[in-house]
Amino acid sequence: MSPIQWSDGLKAQTRQALESHGFDMPGLAWEYINFKNADSGYGLMHLDDLLAERFIITRRETDTVESFETPDAVIGAGWVLD
């Protein structure tokens, strides 16, 4: 089975949310932001990390931590907003 291919619109929405540090996200009142991956995984980014321009996602299934330098690197690794 091939990985999921996210739409350009969803990738753009994810990039905008990360670049704006979450301020463009409606209803931003949570401690974590939910992500999904093209490999069918799910992850969480702590809001404090996003506000500090740290793009760190912790996989829900394994608690593995993945760090990225840029929003494009997050998207390039298959992550988008869930």
Buried (B, 14 or more C-beta within 10 A) or exposed (E): EEEEEBEEEBBEBBBBBBBEBBEEBEEEEEEBBEBBBBEEBBBBBBBEBBEEEEBBBBBBEEEEEBEBEEBBBBBEBBBBBE
